[in-house]
Protein backbone atom coordinates (compact mmCIF):
# COMPACT_ATOMS: atom_id res chain seq x y z
CA UNK A 1 0.00 0.00 0.00
CA UNK A 2 1.78 3.20 -1.14
CA UNK A 3 2.28 5.82 1.54
CA UNK A 4 0.82 9.30 1.35
CA UNK A 5 3.12 12.10 0.18
CA UNK A 6 3.31 14.89 2.76
CA UNK A 7 6.37 17.10 3.15
CA UNK A 8 9.65 15.22 2.79
CA UNK A 9 10.69 15.07 6.47
CA UNK A 10 7.32 13.64 7.53
CA UNK A 11 7.42 11.17 4.64
CA UNK A 12 10.87 10.01 5.64
CA UNK A 13 9.59 9.38 9.17
CA UNK A 14 6.71 7.35 7.72
CA UNK A 15 9.12 5.19 5.77
CA UNK A 16 11.33 4.69 8.82
CA UNK A 17 8.27 3.67 10.84
CA UNK A 18 7.12 1.28 8.10
CA UNK A 19 10.52 -0.42 7.91
CA UNK A 20 10.82 -0.57 11.70
CA UNK A 21 7.42 -2.25 11.87
CA UNK A 22 8.53 -4.91 9.39
CA UNK A 23 11.44 -5.68 11.70
CA UNK A 24 9.56 -5.54 15.01
CA UNK A 25 6.72 -7.72 13.70
CA UNK A 26 9.12 -10.46 12.64
CA UNK A 27 8.25 -10.05 8.98
CA UNK A 28 11.96 -9.44 8.47
CA UNK A 29 13.69 -11.69 11.05
CA UNK A 30 17.07 -10.85 12.52
CA UNK A 31 19.76 -12.07 10.14
CA UNK A 32 17.54 -11.87 7.06
CA UNK A 33 18.18 -9.65 4.06
CA UNK A 34 15.56 -6.98 3.52
CA UNK A 35 14.11 -6.24 0.04
CA UNK A 36 16.35 -4.34 -2.33
CA UNK A 37 16.10 -0.58 -2.69
CA UNK A 38 14.11 -0.81 -5.98
CA UNK A 39 11.73 -3.30 -4.35
CA UNK A 40 11.15 -0.99 -1.38
CA UNK A 41 10.58 1.95 -3.71
CA UNK A 42 7.89 -0.05 -5.50
CA UNK A 43 6.31 -1.38 -2.30
CA UNK A 44 6.16 1.97 -0.51
CA UNK A 45 5.54 4.19 -3.50
CA UNK A 46 8.20 6.73 -2.54
CA UNK A 47 11.38 8.06 -4.11
CA UNK A 48 14.65 6.14 -4.01
CA UNK A 49 16.34 8.88 -1.96
CA UNK A 50 13.62 8.64 0.71
CA UNK A 51 14.09 4.87 1.01
CA UNK A 52 17.86 5.28 1.13
CA UNK A 53 17.57 7.90 3.87
CA UNK A 54 15.29 5.66 5.95
CA UNK A 55 17.57 2.64 5.57
CA UNK A 56 20.60 4.69 6.57
CA UNK A 57 18.75 6.04 9.61
CA UNK A 58 17.89 2.53 10.79
CA UNK A 59 21.45 1.41 10.13
CA UNK A 60 22.70 4.31 12.24
CA UNK A 61 20.33 3.22 15.02
CA UNK A 62 21.71 -0.32 14.87
CA UNK A 63 18.69 -2.11 13.40
CA UNK A 64 20.12 -2.67 9.93
CA UNK A 65 23.54 -3.62 8.60
CA UNK A 66 24.38 -2.31 5.12
CA UNK A 67 26.86 -4.68 3.46
CA UNK A 68 28.30 -3.37 0.22
CA UNK A 69 27.82 -5.82 -2.61
CA UNK A 70 25.62 -8.11 -0.55
CA UNK A 71 22.57 -6.18 0.60
CA UNK A 72 21.08 -4.85 3.81
CA UNK A 73 20.44 -7.22 6.70
CA UNK A 74 18.41 -7.03 9.90
CA UNK A 75 20.82 -6.71 12.79
CA UNK A 76 18.47 -6.08 15.74
CA UNK A 77 14.79 -5.78 16.54
CA UNK A 78 14.89 -2.48 18.38
CA UNK A 79 17.05 0.57 18.96
CA UNK A 80 17.99 -0.81 22.38
CA UNK A 81 19.14 -4.04 20.77
CA UNK A 82 21.21 -1.93 18.39
CA UNK A 83 22.76 -0.05 21.30
CA UNK A 84 23.55 -3.34 23.04
CA UNK A 85 25.22 -4.62 19.89
CA UNK A 86 27.40 -1.53 19.50
CA UNK A 87 28.30 -1.62 23.19
CA UNK A 88 29.25 -5.31 23.37
CA UNK A 89 30.20 -6.35 19.83
CA UNK A 90 33.91 -6.14 20.70
CA UNK A 91 33.62 -7.61 24.19
CA UNK A 92 35.84 -10.48 25.34
CA UNK A 93 34.31 -13.67 23.87
CA UNK A 94 34.78 -15.43 27.21
CA UNK A 95 32.63 -12.81 28.90
CA UNK A 96 29.91 -13.19 26.26
CA UNK A 97 29.99 -16.96 26.77
CA UNK A 98 29.71 -16.53 30.52
CA UNK A 99 26.79 -14.14 30.14
CA UNK A 100 25.02 -16.49 27.76
CA UNK A 101 25.56 -19.43 30.11
CA UNK A 102 24.22 -17.47 33.08
CA UNK A 103 21.11 -16.22 31.31
CA UNK A 104 20.25 -19.49 29.61
CA UNK A 105 20.78 -21.70 32.65
CA UNK A 106 18.61 -19.40 34.80
CA UNK A 107 15.93 -19.29 32.10
CA UNK A 108 15.99 -23.08 31.65
CA UNK A 109 15.50 -23.59 35.37
CA UNK A 110 12.46 -21.31 35.34
CA UNK A 111 11.17 -22.91 32.14
CA UNK A 112 11.18 -26.34 33.76
CA UNK A 113 8.82 -24.99 36.43
CA UNK A 114 6.67 -22.63 34.37
CA UNK A 115 6.50 -24.10 30.86
CA UNK A 116 3.09 -24.63 29.30
CA UNK A 117 1.93 -27.14 26.74
CA UNK A 118 2.23 -24.44 24.09
CA UNK A 119 5.84 -23.79 25.16
CA UNK A 120 6.69 -27.47 24.74
CA UNK A 121 5.20 -27.55 21.26
CA UNK A 122 7.31 -24.51 20.36
CA UNK A 123 10.47 -26.02 21.84
CA UNK A 124 9.94 -29.26 19.93
CA UNK A 125 9.44 -27.30 16.70
CA UNK A 126 12.52 -25.13 17.27
CA UNK A 127 14.62 -28.18 18.16
CA UNK A 128 13.54 -29.93 14.95
CA UNK A 129 14.27 -26.81 12.90
CA UNK A 130 17.70 -26.57 14.53
CA UNK A 131 18.52 -30.16 13.54
CA UNK A 132 17.23 -29.59 10.01
CA UNK A 133 19.47 -26.53 9.69
CA UNK A 134 22.44 -28.55 10.92
CA UNK A 135 21.79 -31.27 8.36
CA UNK A 136 21.89 -28.74 5.52
CA UNK A 137 25.50 -27.93 6.39
CA UNK A 138 24.71 -24.20 6.17
CA UNK A 139 26.50 -22.57 9.12
CA UNK A 140 24.51 -19.32 8.94
CA UNK A 141 21.19 -21.18 8.81
CA UNK A 142 22.27 -23.18 11.84
CA UNK A 143 23.23 -20.05 13.79
CA UNK A 144 19.80 -18.56 13.08
CA UNK A 145 17.98 -21.76 14.07
CA UNK A 146 20.06 -22.26 17.21
CA UNK A 147 19.40 -18.68 18.30
CA UNK A 148 15.66 -19.18 17.74
CA UNK A 149 15.73 -22.35 19.84
CA UNK A 150 17.45 -20.67 22.78
CA UNK A 151 15.11 -17.69 22.55
CA UNK A 152 12.21 -20.16 22.84
CA UNK A 153 13.78 -21.62 25.99
CA UNK A 154 14.08 -18.17 27.51
CA UNK A 155 10.51 -17.32 26.49
CA UNK A 156 9.33 -20.48 28.27
CA UNK A 157 10.68 -19.03 31.52
CA UNK A 158 7.77 -16.55 31.42
CA UNK A 159 10.06 -13.88 32.82
CA UNK A 160 9.33 -10.95 30.52
CA UNK A 161 12.32 -8.92 31.69
CA UNK A 162 14.74 -11.78 31.09
CA UNK A 163 13.20 -12.51 27.69
CA UNK A 164 13.43 -8.87 26.62
CA UNK A 165 17.06 -8.61 27.78
CA UNK A 166 17.98 -11.82 25.97
CA UNK A 167 16.29 -10.63 22.79
CA UNK A 168 18.10 -7.28 22.97
CA UNK A 169 21.40 -9.15 23.29
CA UNK A 170 20.46 -11.41 20.40
CA UNK A 171 22.81 -9.92 17.80
CA UNK A 172 25.77 -10.08 20.20
CA UNK A 173 25.03 -13.69 21.09
CA UNK A 174 24.58 -14.67 17.45
CA UNK A 175 27.95 -13.11 16.60
CA UNK A 176 29.53 -15.13 19.41
CA UNK A 177 27.93 -18.34 18.14
CA UNK A 178 28.84 -17.54 14.53
CA UNK A 179 32.50 -17.15 15.51
CA UNK A 180 32.36 -20.22 17.73
CA UNK A 181 30.88 -22.48 15.06
CA UNK A 182 33.11 -21.13 12.31
CA UNK A 183 32.51 -21.10 8.57
CA UNK A 184 31.83 -24.82 8.33
CA UNK A 185 29.82 -27.16 10.55
CA UNK A 186 31.92 -29.93 12.03
CA UNK A 187 30.95 -32.91 14.20
CA UNK A 188 32.80 -31.57 17.22
CA UNK A 189 30.78 -28.34 17.18
CA UNK A 190 27.41 -30.11 17.26
CA UNK A 191 25.54 -29.98 20.56
CA UNK A 192 22.45 -32.11 21.09
CA UNK A 193 19.80 -30.11 22.94
CA UNK A 194 17.35 -32.99 23.27
CA UNK A 195 18.24 -33.53 26.94
CA UNK A 196 17.54 -29.87 27.67
CA UNK A 197 14.05 -30.08 26.18
CA UNK A 198 13.44 -33.40 27.97
CA UNK A 199 14.43 -31.85 31.31
CA UNK A 200 12.11 -28.89 30.77
CA UNK A 201 9.29 -31.25 29.76
CA UNK A 202 9.89 -33.38 32.88
CA UNK A 203 9.90 -30.31 35.12
CA UNK A 204 13.42 -31.16 36.32
CA UNK A 205 14.78 -27.69 37.12
CA UNK A 206 18.21 -28.91 38.26
CA UNK A 207 18.79 -30.94 35.10
CA UNK A 208 17.52 -28.15 32.84
CA UNK A 209 19.82 -25.62 34.48
CA UNK A 210 22.81 -27.97 34.24
CA UNK A 211 22.15 -28.79 30.58
CA UNK A 212 21.74 -25.16 29.54
CA UNK A 213 24.81 -24.07 31.47
CA UNK A 214 27.04 -26.71 29.91
CA UNK A 215 26.73 -25.62 26.27
CA UNK A 216 28.54 -22.33 25.62
CA UNK A 217 32.07 -23.53 26.41
CA UNK A 218 31.90 -26.84 24.62
CA UNK A 219 32.09 -25.89 20.96
CA UNK A 220 35.58 -24.50 20.52
CA UNK A 221 37.39 -24.08 23.84
CA UNK A 222 40.56 -23.19 21.94
CA UNK A 223 38.99 -19.78 21.34
CA UNK A 224 39.37 -18.89 24.98
CA UNK A 225 42.74 -18.03 26.43
CA UNK A 226 43.09 -17.99 30.22
CA UNK A 227 42.40 -14.62 31.81
CA UNK A 228 45.37 -12.52 32.76
CA UNK A 229 47.00 -13.84 35.89
CA UNK A 230 45.16 -17.18 35.52
HELIX and SHEET records of a PDB file:
HELIX    1   1 UNK A    8  UNK A   24  1                                  17    
HELIX    2   2 UNK A   37  UNK A   44  1                                   8    
HELIX    3   3 UNK A   48  UNK A   60  1                                  13    
HELIX    4   4 UNK A   79  UNK A   88  1                                  10    
HELIX    5   5 UNK A   93  UNK A  114  1                                  22    
HELIX    6   6 UNK A  117  UNK A  136  1                                  20    
HELIX    7   7 UNK A  139  UNK A  155  1                                  17    
HELIX    8   8 UNK A  160  UNK A  168  1                                   9    
HELIX    9   9 UNK A  170  UNK A  181  1                                  12    
HELIX   10  10 UNK A  187  UNK A  189  5                                   3    
HELIX   11  11 UNK A  194  UNK A  202  1                                   9    
HELIX   12  12 UNK A  205  UNK A  214  1                                  10    
HELIX   13  13 UNK A  221  UNK A  223  5                                   3    
SHEET    1   A 2 UNK A  64  UNK A  67  0                                        
SHEET    2   A 2 UNK A  71  UNK A  74 -1                                        
END                                                                             
